Amino acid sequence: MSPISTNLLPVRTYLRWSLVVVVGVALVWYISFQARFMLEGPVVELSDEPAFTQSDRLVTLSGQARNIVELTLNGREIYTDTDGYFAEALVLENGYTIATITARDRYGREQSYEQTFVYTGTQPNHSNNYGKQENDQENS
């Protein structure tokens, strides 16, 4: 009579390879999950988009930027707090103004956001009071 042999080696091998595959898939998923910020690139979100036409000369652009190393408004660097929030004032020129916010990440990728404004302002009153006073004096 031959001894009873149990063939446990293939079962152990299957369990071992199954564990290796599960750990490998979990590792790839975790690396992909953590790399999503690097893959996403820089992100700029304005919290309040100002209106196209403005009667005030000073406009504040505010929002949040993520995954950035540099943030500029019309080529001038602006700064964020530790959570990525920023607020920057922009003085509008007479007529048409383009505000360009550009964000750059550590890999050199850029995202730009453009907002155009038309400054209407208040029109100066060109009538002078002196002429009115002179006419009033002539009539009296």
N, CA, C and O atoms as a GROMACS GRO file, in nm:
protein
  560
    1MET      N    1   0.081  -0.115   0.000
    1MET     CA    2   0.000   0.000   0.000
    1MET      C    3   0.087   0.125   0.000
    1MET      O    4   0.187   0.134   0.072
    2SER      N    5   0.050   0.214  -0.078
    2SER     CA    6   0.129   0.336  -0.085
    2SER      C    7   0.075   0.438   0.014
    2SER      O    8  -0.044   0.440   0.046
    3PRO      N    9   0.162   0.521   0.060
    3PRO     CA   10   0.115   0.622   0.154
    3PRO      C   11   0.016   0.718   0.085
    3PRO      O   12   0.022   0.741  -0.036
    4ILE      N   13  -0.072   0.772   0.166
    4ILE     CA   14  -0.170   0.867   0.112
    4ILE      C   15  -0.099   1.000   0.088
    4ILE      O   16  -0.040   1.058   0.179
    5SER      N   17  -0.105   1.044  -0.033
    5SER     CA   18  -0.040   1.172  -0.063
    5SER      C   19  -0.147   1.277  -0.091
    5SER      O   20  -0.241   1.257  -0.168
    6THR      N   21  -0.129   1.386  -0.026
    6THR     CA   22  -0.219   1.498  -0.053
    6THR      C   23  -0.142   1.598  -0.138
    6THR      O   24  -0.027   1.629  -0.109
    7ASN      N   25  -0.203   1.644  -0.235
    7ASN     CA   26  -0.139   1.736  -0.328
    7ASN      C   27  -0.169   1.881  -0.286
    7ASN      O   28  -0.248   1.949  -0.351
    8LEU      N   29  -0.106   1.926  -0.176
    8LEU     CA   30  -0.129   2.061  -0.124
    8LEU      C   31  -0.042   2.166  -0.192
    8LEU      O   32  -0.072   2.285  -0.184
    9LEU      N   33   0.061   2.125  -0.256
    9LEU     CA   34   0.150   2.222  -0.319
    9LEU      C   35   0.080   2.308  -0.422
    9LEU      O   36   0.099   2.430  -0.420
   10PRO      N   37   0.002   2.254  -0.511
   10PRO     CA   38  -0.066   2.343  -0.606
   10PRO      C   39  -0.162   2.439  -0.537
   10PRO      O   40  -0.176   2.553  -0.582
   11VAL      N   41  -0.231   2.398  -0.429
   11VAL     CA   42  -0.323   2.488  -0.360
   11VAL      C   43  -0.246   2.602  -0.296
   11VAL      O   44  -0.288   2.718  -0.303
   12ARG      N   45  -0.134   2.572  -0.233
   12ARG     CA   46  -0.051   2.677  -0.173
   12ARG      C   47   0.003   2.771  -0.280
   12ARG      O   48   0.008   2.892  -0.261
   13THR      N   49   0.043   2.716  -0.389
   13THR     CA   50   0.095   2.799  -0.498
   13THR      C   51  -0.014   2.891  -0.551
   13THR      O   52   0.013   3.009  -0.575
   14TYR      N   53  -0.134   2.841  -0.570
   14TYR     CA   54  -0.245   2.925  -0.617
   14TYR      C   55  -0.278   3.034  -0.516
   14TYR      O   56  -0.303   3.148  -0.554
   15LEU      N   57  -0.278   3.001  -0.388
   15LEU     CA   58  -0.306   3.101  -0.286
   15LEU      C   59  -0.197   3.209  -0.283
   15LEU      O   60  -0.226   3.328  -0.272
   16ARG      N   61  -0.074   3.166  -0.294
   16ARG     CA   62   0.038   3.260  -0.292
   16ARG      C   63   0.030   3.354  -0.412
   16ARG      O   64   0.045   3.476  -0.396
   17TRP      N   65   0.007   3.300  -0.531
   17TRP     CA   66  -0.002   3.384  -0.651
   17TRP      C   67  -0.126   3.474  -0.647
   17TRP      O   68  -0.123   3.587  -0.695
   18SER      N   69  -0.233   3.423  -0.591
   18SER     CA   70  -0.354   3.504  -0.577
   18SER      C   71  -0.327   3.623  -0.485
   18SER      O   72  -0.371   3.734  -0.514
   19LEU      N   73  -0.257   3.601  -0.376
   19LEU     CA   74  -0.222   3.708  -0.284
   19LEU      C   75  -0.131   3.810  -0.350
   19LEU      O   76  -0.149   3.930  -0.332
   20VAL      N   77  -0.034   3.762  -0.427
   20VAL     CA   78   0.056   3.853  -0.498
   20VAL      C   79  -0.022   3.939  -0.598
   20VAL      O   80   0.004   4.059  -0.609
   21VAL      N   81  -0.115   3.880  -0.670
   21VAL     CA   82  -0.195   3.955  -0.767
   21VAL      C   83  -0.283   4.057  -0.696
   21VAL      O   84  -0.292   4.171  -0.742
   22VAL      N   85  -0.347   4.020  -0.587
   22VAL     CA   86  -0.434   4.113  -0.513
   22VAL      C   87  -0.352   4.229  -0.459
   22VAL      O   88  -0.394   4.344  -0.470
   23VAL      N   89  -0.237   4.201  -0.401
   23VAL     CA   90  -0.150   4.308  -0.349
   23VAL      C   91  -0.101   4.396  -0.464
   23VAL      O   92  -0.096   4.518  -0.450
   24GLY      N   93  -0.066   4.336  -0.576
   24GLY     CA   94  -0.021   4.414  -0.692
   24GLY      C   95  -0.129   4.506  -0.746
   24GLY      O   96  -0.102   4.622  -0.777
   25VAL      N   97  -0.250   4.455  -0.758
   25VAL     CA   98  -0.362   4.538  -0.806
   25VAL      C   99  -0.390   4.650  -0.707
   25VAL      O  100  -0.414   4.764  -0.748
   26ALA      N  101  -0.388   4.620  -0.579
   26ALA     CA  102  -0.411   4.724  -0.477
   26ALA      C  103  -0.302   4.830  -0.483
   26ALA      O  104  -0.330   4.949  -0.468
   27LEU      N  105  -0.178   4.790  -0.505
   27LEU     CA  106  -0.066   4.884  -0.514
   27LEU      C  107  -0.080   4.974  -0.637
   27LEU      O  108  -0.059   5.094  -0.628
   28VAL      N  109  -0.115   4.917  -0.750
   28VAL     CA  110  -0.135   4.996  -0.871
   28VAL      C  111  -0.251   5.093  -0.853
   28VAL      O  112  -0.242   5.209  -0.895
   29TRP      N  113  -0.360   5.049  -0.791
   29TRP     CA  114  -0.474   5.138  -0.767
   29TRP      C  115  -0.434   5.253  -0.676
   29TRP      O  116  -0.470   5.368  -0.702
   30TYR      N  117  -0.360   5.225  -0.569
   30TYR     CA  118  -0.319   5.329  -0.474
   30TYR      C  119  -0.226   5.430  -0.541
   30TYR      O  120  -0.241   5.551  -0.520
   31ILE      N  121  -0.132   5.384  -0.620
   31ILE     CA  122  -0.041   5.475  -0.689
   31ILE      C  123  -0.119   5.562  -0.788
   31ILE      O  124  -0.094   5.682  -0.798
   32SER      N  125  -0.211   5.502  -0.860
   32SER     CA  126  -0.294   5.579  -0.954
   32SER      C  127  -0.380   5.681  -0.882
   32SER      O  128  -0.396   5.794  -0.929
   33PHE      N  129  -0.434   5.643  -0.768
   33PHE     CA  130  -0.518   5.734  -0.690
   33PHE      C  131  -0.436   5.853  -0.641
   33PHE      O  132  -0.484   5.966  -0.645
   34GLN      N  133  -0.316   5.830  -0.594
   34GLN     CA  134  -0.232   5.938  -0.545
   34GLN      C  135  -0.175   6.023  -0.658
   34GLN      O  136  -0.144   6.140  -0.638
   35ALA      N  137  -0.160   5.966  -0.776
   35ALA     CA  138  -0.104   6.039  -0.890
   35ALA      C  139  -0.208   6.122  -0.964
   35ALA      O  140  -0.173   6.190  -1.060
   36ARG      N  141  -0.331   6.118  -0.923
   36ARG     CA  142  -0.436   6.190  -0.995
   36ARG      C  143  -0.410   6.340  -0.997
   36ARG      O  144  -0.447   6.407  -1.093
   37PHE      N  145  -0.345   6.393  -0.894
   37PHE     CA  146  -0.315   6.536  -0.892
   37PHE      C  147  -0.207   6.570  -0.993
   37PHE      O  148  -0.213   6.675  -1.057
   38MET      N  149  -0.109   6.482  -1.008
   38MET     CA  150  -0.005   6.506  -1.107
   38MET      C  151  -0.061   6.494  -1.248
   38MET      O  152  -0.021   6.568  -1.338
   39LEU      N  153  -0.153   6.402  -1.269
   39LEU     CA  154  -0.212   6.382  -1.400
   39LEU      C  155  -0.311   6.492  -1.436
   39LEU      O  156  -0.328   6.525  -1.553
   40GLU      N  157  -0.376   6.549  -1.334
   40GLU     CA  158  -0.479   6.650  -1.357
   40GLU      C  159  -0.421   6.782  -1.406
   40GLU      O  160  -0.483   6.848  -1.489
   41GLY      N  161  -0.305   6.820  -1.358
   41GLY     CA  162  -0.247   6.948  -1.396
   41GLY      C  163  -0.300   7.060  -1.310
   41GLY      O  164  -0.375   7.036  -1.215
   42PRO      N  165  -0.262   7.185  -1.342
   42PRO     CA  166  -0.306   7.299  -1.261
   42PRO      C  167  -0.454   7.328  -1.284
   42PRO      O  168  -0.506   7.313  -1.395
   43VAL      N  169  -0.520   7.371  -1.176
   43VAL     CA  170  -0.664   7.401  -1.181
   43VAL      C  171  -0.686   7.538  -1.117
   43VAL      O  172  -0.637   7.565  -1.007
   44VAL      N  173  -0.761   7.624  -1.187
   44VAL     CA  174  -0.798   7.756  -1.135
   44VAL      C  175  -0.950   7.766  -1.142
   44VAL      O  176  -1.010   7.745  -1.247
   45GLU      N  177  -1.011   7.799  -1.030
   45GLU     CA  178  -1.156   7.817  -1.023
   45GLU      C  179  -1.184   7.953  -0.962
   45GLU      O  180  -1.140   7.982  -0.850
   46LEU      N  181  -1.257   8.037  -1.034
   46LEU     CA  182  -1.297   8.166  -0.979
   46LEU      C  183  -1.424   8.147  -0.897
   46LEU      O  184  -1.518   8.081  -0.941
   47SER      N  185  -1.425   8.206  -0.777
   47SER     CA  186  -1.541   8.189  -0.690
   47SER      C  187  -1.657   8.279  -0.733
   47SER      O  188  -1.772   8.234  -0.737
   48ASP      N  189  -1.629   8.402  -0.764
   48ASP     CA  190  -1.731   8.496  -0.811
   48ASP      C  191  -1.682   8.556  -0.942
   48ASP      O  192  -1.585   8.632  -0.944
   49GLU      N  193  -1.748   8.522  -1.051
   49GLU     CA  194  -1.708   8.581  -1.178
   49GLU      C  195  -1.772   8.719  -1.191
   49GLU      O  196  -1.894   8.731  -1.192
   50PRO      N  197  -1.690   8.823  -1.200
   50PRO     CA  198  -1.745   8.957  -1.214
   50PRO      C  199  -1.817   8.973  -1.347
   50PRO      O  200  -1.792   8.899  -1.442
   51ALA      N  201  -1.906   9.069  -1.352
   51ALA     CA  202  -1.983   9.096  -1.473
   51ALA      C  203  -1.893   9.151  -1.583
   51ALA      O  204  -1.785   9.204  -1.556
   52PHE      N  205  -1.938   9.138  -1.707
   52PHE     CA  206  -1.864   9.184  -1.823
   52PHE      C  207  -1.850   9.336  -1.822
   52PHE      O  208  -1.741   9.388  -1.844
   53THR      N  209  -1.960   9.407  -1.796
   53THR     CA  210  -1.954   9.553  -1.790
   53THR      C  211  -1.942   9.596  -1.644
   53THR      O  212  -2.011   9.544  -1.556
   54GLN      N  213  -1.854   9.690  -1.621
   54GLN     CA  214  -1.826   9.738  -1.486
   54GLN      C  215  -1.836   9.889  -1.481
   54GLN      O  216  -1.789   9.959  -1.571
   55SER      N  217  -1.898   9.939  -1.376
   55SER     CA  218  -1.900  10.083  -1.355
   55SER      C  219  -1.795  10.125  -1.253
   55SER      O  220  -1.760  10.243  -1.244
   56ASP      N  221  -1.743  10.030  -1.177
   56ASP     CA  222  -1.634  10.057  -1.084
   56ASP      C  223  -1.502  10.025  -1.151
   56ASP      O  224  -1.490   9.927  -1.225
   57ARG      N  225  -1.403  10.108  -1.126
   57ARG     CA  226  -1.273  10.088  -1.188
   57ARG      C  227  -1.197   9.971  -1.124
   57ARG      O  228  -1.111   9.912  -1.188
   58LEU      N  229  -1.227   9.938  -0.998
   58LEU     CA  230  -1.156   9.833  -0.926
   58LEU      C  231  -1.241   9.707  -0.920
   58LEU      O  232  -1.354   9.709  -0.872
   59VAL      N  233  -1.185   9.597  -0.970
   59VAL     CA  234  -1.252   9.466  -0.970
   59VAL      C  235  -1.163   9.369  -0.893
   59VAL      O  236  -1.041   9.369  -0.910
   60THR      N  237  -1.225   9.287  -0.808
   60THR     CA  238  -1.149   9.186  -0.733
   60THR      C  239  -1.177   9.049  -0.792
   60THR      O  240  -1.292   9.005  -0.801
   61LEU      N  241  -1.070   8.981  -0.833
   61LEU     CA  242  -1.078   8.844  -0.883
   61LEU      C  243  -1.036   8.752  -0.769
   61LEU      O  244  -0.926   8.765  -0.716
   62SER      N  245  -1.124   8.660  -0.732
   62SER     CA  246  -1.092   8.570  -0.622
   62SER      C  247  -1.132   8.429  -0.660
   62SER      O  248  -1.221   8.408  -0.742
   63GLY      N  249  -1.065   8.332  -0.599
   63GLY     CA  250  -1.094   8.193  -0.628
   63GLY      C  251  -0.996   8.101  -0.560
   63GLY      O  252  -0.933   8.136  -0.461
   64GLN      N  253  -0.984   7.981  -0.616
   64GLN     CA  254  -0.893   7.882  -0.560
   64GLN      C  255  -0.812   7.819  -0.673
   64GLN      O  256  -0.864   7.793  -0.782
   65ALA      N  257  -0.685   7.796  -0.645
   65ALA     CA  258  -0.595   7.731  -0.741
   65ALA      C  259  -0.537   7.607  -0.674
   65ALA      O  260  -0.498   7.609  -0.557
   66ARG      N  261  -0.532   7.498  -0.751
   66ARG     CA  262  -0.477   7.372  -0.699
   66ARG      C  263  -0.367   7.322  -0.792
   66ARG      O  264  -0.368   7.350  -0.912
   67ASN      N  265  -0.274   7.248  -0.736
   67ASN     CA  266  -0.165   7.184  -0.811
   67ASN      C  267  -0.080   7.286  -0.887
   67ASN      O  268  -0.048   7.266  -1.004
   68ILE      N  269  -0.044   7.395  -0.821
   68ILE     CA  270   0.031   7.500  -0.889
   68ILE      C  271   0.161   7.530  -0.816
   68ILE      O  272   0.175   7.502  -0.697
   69VAL      N  273   0.255   7.586  -0.890
   69VAL     CA  274   0.375   7.642  -0.830
   69VAL      C  275   0.384   7.791  -0.858
   69VAL      O  276   0.457   7.864  -0.790
   70GLU      N  277   0.308   7.837  -0.959
   70GLU     CA  278   0.310   7.978  -0.992
   70GLU      C  279   0.173   8.019  -1.044
   70GLU      O  280   0.109   7.947  -1.121
   71LEU      N  281   0.128   8.137  -0.999
   71LEU     CA  282  -0.001   8.191  -1.040
   71LEU      C  283   0.021   8.337  -1.076
   71LEU      O  284   0.074   8.413  -0.996
   72THR      N  285  -0.022   8.376  -1.197
   72THR     CA  286  -0.001   8.514  -1.239
   72THR      C  287  -0.132   8.575  -1.288
   72THR      O  288  -0.219   8.505  -1.339
   73LEU      N  289  -0.143   8.706  -1.272
   73LEU     CA  290  -0.254   8.784  -1.326
   73LEU      C  291  -0.193   8.888  -1.419
   73LEU      O  292  -0.124   8.980  -1.375
   74ASN      N  293  -0.218   8.872  -1.548
   74ASN     CA  294  -0.160   8.959  -1.652
   74ASN      C  295  -0.008   8.967  -1.641
   74ASN      O  296   0.050   9.074  -1.656
   75GLY      N  297   0.056   8.852  -1.614
   75GLY     CA  298   0.202   8.845  -1.607
   75GLY      C  299   0.261   8.882  -1.473
   75GLY      O  300   0.382   8.868  -1.454
   76ARG      N  301   0.180   8.929  -1.379
   76ARG     CA  302   0.228   8.969  -1.246
   76ARG      C  303   0.194   8.858  -1.148
   76ARG      O  304   0.079   8.815  -1.140
   77GLU      N  305   0.293   8.811  -1.073
   77GLU     CA  306   0.271   8.698  -0.982
   77GLU      C  307   0.177   8.738  -0.868
   77GLU      O  308   0.190   8.845  -0.810
   78ILE      N  309   0.083   8.649  -0.839
   78ILE     CA  310  -0.005   8.667  -0.725
   78ILE      C  311   0.012   8.547  -0.633
   78ILE      O  312   0.058   8.441  -0.676
   79TYR      N  313  -0.025   8.564  -0.508
   79TYR     CA  314   0.003   8.463  -0.408
   79TYR      C  315  -0.127   8.404  -0.352
   79TYR      O  316  -0.231   8.470  -0.349
   80THR      N  317  -0.117   8.280  -0.308
   80THR     CA  318  -0.230   8.210  -0.249
   80THR      C  319  -0.201   8.183  -0.103
   80THR      O  320  -0.086   8.190  -0.059
   81ASP      N  321  -0.307   8.150  -0.027
   81ASP     CA  322  -0.286   8.106   0.110
   81ASP      C  323  -0.253   7.956   0.107
   81ASP      O  324  -0.237   7.897   0.000
   82THR      N  325  -0.244   7.895   0.224
   82THR     CA  326  -0.204   7.754   0.230
   82THR      C  327  -0.306   7.661   0.168
   82THR      O  328  -0.271   7.550   0.127
   83ASP      N  329  -0.432   7.704   0.158
   83ASP     CA  330  -0.536   7.621   0.096
   83ASP      C  331  -0.554   7.650  -0.052
   83ASP      O  332  -0.637   7.587  -0.118
   84GLY      N  333  -0.477   7.745  -0.106
   84GLY     CA  334  -0.484   7.776  -0.248
   84GLY      C  335  -0.579   7.888  -0.285
   84GLY      O  336  -0.599   7.914  -0.403
   85TYR      N  337  -0.637   7.955  -0.186
   85TYR     CA  338  -0.730   8.064  -0.214
   85TYR      C  339  -0.653   8.193  -0.245
   85TYR      O  340  -0.548   8.219  -0.185
   86PHE      N  341  -0.705   8.271  -0.337
   86PHE     CA  342  -0.642   8.398  -0.372
   86PHE      C  343  -0.750   8.503  -0.392
   86PHE      O  344  -0.865   8.470  -0.420
   87ALA      N  345  -0.712   8.628  -0.377
   87ALA     CA  346  -0.797   8.744  -0.405
   87ALA      C  347  -0.704   8.855  -0.450
   87ALA      O  348  -0.613   8.895  -0.378
   88GLU      N  349  -0.727   8.903  -0.570
   88GLU     CA  350  -0.639   9.005  -0.628
   88GLU      C  351  -0.722   9.114  -0.693
   88GLU      O  352  -0.819   9.087  -0.764
   89ALA      N  353  -0.682   9.238  -0.668
   89ALA     CA  354  -0.753   9.352  -0.724
   89ALA      C  355  -0.696   9.383  -0.863
   89ALA      O  356  -0.576   9.371  -0.887
   90LEU      N  357  -0.784   9.423  -0.952
   90LEU     CA  358  -0.746   9.460  -1.088
   90LEU      C  359  -0.806   9.596  -1.117
   90LEU      O  360  -0.927   9.616  -1.103
   91VAL      N  361  -0.722   9.690  -1.159
   91VAL     CA  362  -0.769   9.824  -1.196
   91VAL      C  363  -0.799   9.822  -1.345
   91VAL      O  364  -0.712   9.790  -1.426
   92LEU      N  365  -0.921   9.856  -1.380
   92LEU     CA  366  -0.964   9.853  -1.519
   92LEU      C  367  -0.923   9.981  -1.591
   92LEU      O  368  -0.931  10.090  -1.535
   93GLU      N  369  -0.879   9.966  -1.713
   93GLU     CA  370  -0.848  10.081  -1.797
   93GLU      C  371  -0.978  10.132  -1.858
   93GLU      O  372  -1.080  10.063  -1.852
   94ASN      N  373  -0.974  10.249  -1.916
   94ASN     CA  374  -1.092  10.301  -1.984
   94ASN      C  375  -1.122  10.210  -2.103
   94ASN      O  376  -1.033  10.177  -2.181
   95GLY      N  377  -1.247  10.172  -2.114
   95GLY     CA  378  -1.287  10.087  -2.227
   95GLY      C  379  -1.270   9.940  -2.197
   95GLY      O  380  -1.325   9.890  -2.098
   96TYR      N  381  -1.196   9.871  -2.281
   96TYR     CA  382  -1.188   9.725  -2.282
   96TYR      C  383  -1.062   9.677  -2.210
   96TYR      O  384  -0.953   9.727  -2.237
   97THR      N  385  -1.076   9.581  -2.118
   97THR     CA  386  -0.964   9.524  -2.044
   97THR      C  387  -0.974   9.373  -2.045
   97THR      O  388  -1.083   9.317  -2.026
   98ILE      N  389  -0.862   9.306  -2.068
   98ILE     CA  390  -0.857   9.160  -2.061
   98ILE      C  391  -0.773   9.121  -1.940
   98ILE      O  392  -0.659   9.164  -1.927
   99ALA      N  393  -0.831   9.039  -1.852
   99ALA     CA  394  -0.758   8.986  -1.737
   99ALA      C  395  -0.727   8.840  -1.766
   99ALA      O  396  -0.817   8.761  -1.795
  100THR      N  397  -0.599   8.804  -1.758
  100THR     CA  398  -0.557   8.667  -1.784
  100THR      C  399  -0.491   8.611  -1.659
  100THR      O  400  -0.388   8.660  -1.614
  101ILE      N  401  -0.552   8.506  -1.604
  101ILE     CA  402  -0.493   8.436  -1.490
  101ILE      C  403  -0.430   8.309  -1.545
  101ILE      O  404  -0.496   8.228  -1.610
  102THR      N  405  -0.300   8.292  -1.518
  102THR     CA  406  -0.227   8.176  -1.568
  102THR      C  407  -0.169   8.100  -1.450
  102THR      O  408  -0.104   8.158  -1.363
  103ALA      N  409  -0.192   7.969  -1.448
  103ALA     CA  410  -0.139   7.881  -1.344
  103ALA      C  411  -0.043   7.783  -1.409
  103ALA      O  412  -0.069   7.731  -1.517
  104ARG      N  413   0.071   7.757  -1.341
  104ARG     CA  414   0.170   7.663  -1.392
  104ARG      C  415   0.201   7.562  -1.282
  104ARG      O  416   0.216   7.599  -1.166
  105ASP      N  417   0.210   7.434  -1.320
  105ASP     CA  418   0.244   7.332  -1.221
  105ASP      C  419   0.393   7.300  -1.228
  105ASP      O  420   0.465   7.358  -1.310
  106ARG      N  421   0.439   7.210  -1.146
  106ARG     CA  422   0.583   7.181  -1.138
  106ARG      C  423   0.637   7.108  -1.259
  106ARG      O  424   0.758   7.094  -1.273
  107TYR      N  425   0.549   7.060  -1.345
  107TYR     CA  426   0.593   6.992  -1.467
  107TYR      C  427   0.588   7.084  -1.588
  107TYR      O  428   0.612   7.040  -1.700
  108GLY      N  429   0.557   7.212  -1.567
  108GLY     CA  430   0.556   7.310  -1.675
  108GLY      C  431   0.424   7.322  -1.748
  108GLY      O  432   0.413   7.402  -1.840
  109ARG      N  433   0.324   7.245  -1.709
  109ARG     CA  434   0.194   7.255  -1.774
  109ARG      C  435   0.124   7.381  -1.725
  109ARG      O  436   0.134   7.418  -1.608
  110GLU      N  437   0.054   7.447  -1.817
  110GLU     CA  438  -0.014   7.573  -1.784
  110GLU      C  439  -0.161   7.565  -1.816
  110GLU      O  440  -0.204   7.495  -1.907
  111GLN      N  441  -0.238   7.640  -1.737
  111GLN     CA  442  -0.379   7.660  -1.765
  111GLN      C  443  -0.404   7.810  -1.753
  111GLN      O  444  -0.362   7.873  -1.656
  112SER      N  445  -0.473   7.865  -1.851
  112SER     CA  446  -0.503   8.008  -1.852
  112SER      C  447  -0.654   8.028  -1.849
  112SER      O  448  -0.731   7.950  -1.905
  113TYR      N  449  -0.693   8.134  -1.784
  113TYR     CA  450  -0.833   8.173  -1.775
  113TYR      C  451  -0.840   8.321  -1.811
  113TYR      O  452  -0.773   8.403  -1.749
  114GLU      N  453  -0.920   8.355  -1.911
  114GLU     CA  454  -0.934   8.494  -1.952
  114GLU      C  455  -1.073   8.546  -1.919
  114GLU      O  456  -1.174   8.477  -1.938
  115GLN      N  457  -1.076   8.667  -1.871
  115GLN     CA  458  -1.202   8.736  -1.842
  115GLN      C  459  -1.190   8.875  -1.902
  115GLN      O  460  -1.092   8.946  -1.878
  116THR      N  461  -1.288   8.914  -1.980
  116THR     CA  462  -1.287   9.047  -2.040
  116THR      C  463  -1.383   9.138  -1.963
  116THR      O  464  -1.486   9.095  -1.912
  117PHE      N  465  -1.345   9.263  -1.959
  117PHE     CA  466  -1.425   9.364  -1.890
  117PHE      C  467  -1.437   9.487  -1.979
  117PHE      O  468  -1.346   9.519  -2.055
  118VAL      N  469  -1.549   9.554  -1.967
  118VAL     CA  470  -1.567   9.685  -2.030
  118VAL      C  471  -1.599   9.781  -1.917
  118VAL      O  472  -1.699   9.767  -1.848
  119TYR      N  473  -1.512   9.880  -1.901
  119TYR     CA  474  -1.532   9.981  -1.797
  119TYR      C  475  -1.618  10.092  -1.857
  119TYR      O  476  -1.577  10.162  -1.949
  120THR      N  477  -1.738  10.106  -1.802
  120THR     CA  478  -1.828  10.211  -1.850
  120THR      C  479  -1.808  10.339  -1.772
  120THR      O  480  -1.810  10.448  -1.829
  121GLY      N  481  -1.790  10.327  -1.642
  121GLY     CA  482  -1.766  10.443  -1.556
  121GLY      C  483  -1.879  10.542  -1.561
  121GLY      O  484  -1.985  10.516  -1.619
  122THR      N  485  -1.858  10.654  -1.500
  122THR     CA  486  -1.957  10.761  -1.504
  122THR      C  487  -1.906  10.865  -1.603
  122THR      O  488  -1.789  10.904  -1.596
  123GLN      N  489  -1.990  10.909  -1.691
  123GLN     CA  490  -1.950  11.008  -1.791
  123GLN      C  491  -1.943  11.146  -1.725
  123GLN      O  492  -2.036  11.184  -1.653
  124PRO      N  493  -1.836  11.219  -1.748
  124PRO     CA  494  -1.827  11.353  -1.689
  124PRO      C  495  -1.929  11.447  -1.751
  124PRO      O  496  -1.962  11.438  -1.869
  125ASN      N  497  -1.978  11.536  -1.668
  125ASN     CA  498  -2.074  11.636  -1.713
  125ASN      C  499  -1.995  11.753  -1.772
  125ASN      O  500  -1.922  11.821  -1.700
  126HIS      N  501  -2.009  11.776  -1.904
  126HIS     CA  502  -1.930  11.880  -1.971
  126HIS      C  503  -1.995  12.017  -1.966
  126HIS      O  504  -1.934  12.115  -2.009
  127SER      N  505  -2.115  12.026  -1.915
  127SER     CA  506  -2.176  12.159  -1.904
  127SER      C  507  -2.113  12.229  -1.785
  127SER      O  508  -2.097  12.169  -1.678
  128ASN      N  509  -2.079  12.353  -1.803
  128ASN     CA  510  -2.018  12.427  -1.692
  128ASN      C  511  -2.121  12.517  -1.626
  128ASN      O  512  -2.212  12.569  -1.690
  129ASN      N  513  -2.104  12.534  -1.501
  129ASN     CA  514  -2.197  12.617  -1.424
  129ASN      C  515  -2.172  12.766  -1.449
  129ASN      O  516  -2.259  12.849  -1.421
  130TYR      N  517  -2.054  12.799  -1.501
  130TYR     CA  518  -2.024  12.940  -1.522
  130TYR      C  519  -2.113  12.999  -1.629
  130TYR      O  520  -2.160  13.112  -1.617
  131GLY      N  521  -2.136  12.924  -1.735
  131GLY     CA  522  -2.224  12.973  -1.841
  131GLY      C  523  -2.365  12.993  -1.790
  131GLY      O  524  -2.432  13.088  -1.832
  132LYS      N  525  -2.410  12.909  -1.704
  132LYS     CA  526  -2.545  12.922  -1.649
  132LYS      C  527  -2.553  13.046  -1.561
  132LYS      O  528  -2.653  13.119  -1.563
  133GLN      N  529  -2.448  13.071  -1.483
  133GLN     CA  530  -2.449  13.190  -1.399
  133GLN      C  531  -2.446  13.316  -1.482
  133GLN      O  532  -2.512  13.414  -1.450
  134GLU      N  533  -2.368  13.314  -1.592
  134GLU     CA  534  -2.360  13.433  -1.677
  134GLU      C  535  -2.496  13.460  -1.741
  134GLU      O  536  -2.539  13.575  -1.750
  135ASN      N  537  -2.563  13.353  -1.787
  135ASN     CA  538  -2.696  13.370  -1.847
  135ASN      C  539  -2.796  13.422  -1.745
  135ASN      O  540  -2.881  13.504  -1.778
  136ASP      N  541  -2.786  13.374  -1.621
  136ASP     CA  542  -2.877  13.420  -1.517
  136ASP      C  543  -2.853  13.570  -1.488
  136ASP      O  544  -2.948  13.644  -1.463
  137GLN      N  545  -2.726  13.613  -1.491
  137GLN     CA  546  -2.695  13.753  -1.463
  137GLN      C  547  -2.742  13.840  -1.576
  137GLN      O  548  -2.788  13.952  -1.553
  138GLU      N  549  -2.732  13.791  -1.700
  138GLU     CA  550  -2.775  13.872  -1.813
  138GLU      C  551  -2.926  13.889  -1.811
  138GLU      O  552  -2.976  13.995  -1.850
  139ASN      N  553  -3.000  13.788  -1.767
  139ASN     CA  554  -3.144  13.796  -1.766
  139ASN      C  555  -3.198  13.882  -1.653
  139ASN      O  556  -3.314  13.924  -1.659
  140SER      N  557  -3.118  13.911  -1.552
  140SER     CA  558  -3.170  13.991  -1.441
  140SER      C  559  -3.144  14.138  -1.459
  140SER      O  560  -3.181  14.218  -1.373
   0.00000   0.00000   0.00000
